[in-house]
Amino acid sequence: MMSCPFKPRWERRKDARPQELLAAALDLFVERGFAATRLDDVAKAAGVSKGTLYLYFCSKEELFKAVVRESVVPLIGEAEGMIDQFTGNSEELFRLIMTNWWQKMGDTKLSGLPKLMMAEAGNFPELARFYQEEVIDRAEKLVVTMLERGMARGEIRQVDLEIDARLVIAPMIMMMIWKHSQGVCQVEPEKLGTYLEHYITLALSSLLIRPAT
């Protein structure tokens, strides 16, 4: 009898890299929520023992924070760098940042994190504070920087930076929540790209001194 060329996941090496654990954790957090995800299930999905998982992460809370820090936070840093180095006009920059954000987060498994946080924040306030500080606050600051740049260049009208930054971010979060909704306010996944295009056009029409092209 020929042996199977592929080993079952549970027979993979026991010294799995932390990235494998983080990938398994992200899948389960998005699928089940934070409260319903068990470390035993994360370890099994990664093909390691629970003891091996504890070599890297001392608790489920620390595992979740690591998922965010290793997957979402670098995307914000990437966008910050894009704004710092960009030499084009504000319309081009806005389209680039929003499209890139959707491609890297909205159109990936990471898009399930906003819905998870909104559902679980009341029961896990410490995690909610962590997500607010590491992701939301920094994302809002990023948008503020982009708006300030446009205002200084005379391309974006004078706006309330705090309020308008949140209004810019809110539709992006809502589209990610729609993607993971079942039966309520759900939008077909294949239409989300069209929603993104319309959102960008509407936002630019409001922000730019000259109409968006």
Residue, then its C-alpha position, 0 to 999 in steps of 0.5 A: m500500500m502506498s503511503c499518503p504523501f501528506k501528513p495530517r495537520w495534527e502530525r506536523r512538527k510540535d515546534a510550530r512557529p508562532q505565525e502558525l498559531l496566530a493564523a489558526a487563532l485568527d481563523l477561530f476568533v473570526e469564526r467563533g468570536f473571542a469568548a467561544t474560542r478555546l486555546d485547545d482548539v487553536a492548538k489543534a488547528a495549528g497542529v500542536s499541543k496546548g503546552t506548545l501554545y503556552l510556550y509562546f502565549c500565556s493566555k487567550e488575551e495575549l494571543f488575541k493581542a498578538v494577532v492584532r499586533e502582527s497582522v493589523v498594526p503593521l498595515i497601519g504602519e504601512a499606510e503611514g509610510m505611504i502618506d509620508q512618502f507620497t508626492g501626488n495630489s490628495e485625491e490620488l492619495f485618498r484613493l490609494i490609502m482606501t483601496n490598499w486598506w480594503q485589499k489588505m484588510g477588508d478583503t481578507k480574514l482580518s475584516g472579521l475583527p471589527k465585528l468581533m470587537m463590537a460584539e465582545a467589547g462589553n464583556f472584555p473591556e480590557l481588550a476593547r481598550f487595547y484595540q481602541e489604542e492600537v488600531i482605532d486611535r492610530a487609524e484615526k490619526l492616520v486619516v487626520t494626517m492625510l486630511e491635514r496634508g490636503m488642507a495645507r496643499g489647498e486641495i481639501r476644504q477646511v474640516d473638523l479633523e476629529i469628526d471628519a476622520r471618524l466619518v471617513i473611517a466609519p463606512m470602511i468599518m461598516m463594509m467589513i461588518w456587512k461582509h460578516s453579517q448573516g441575514v441582517c444588513q448583509v451585502e453580497p461579497e461580490k458587490l463590496g468592491t462596487y460599494l468601495e468605489h462609490y464610497i470613495t467618490l462620495a467622500l472625495s466629492s465632500l472633501l475636495i475643493r474641486p470635484a473628484t475626477 
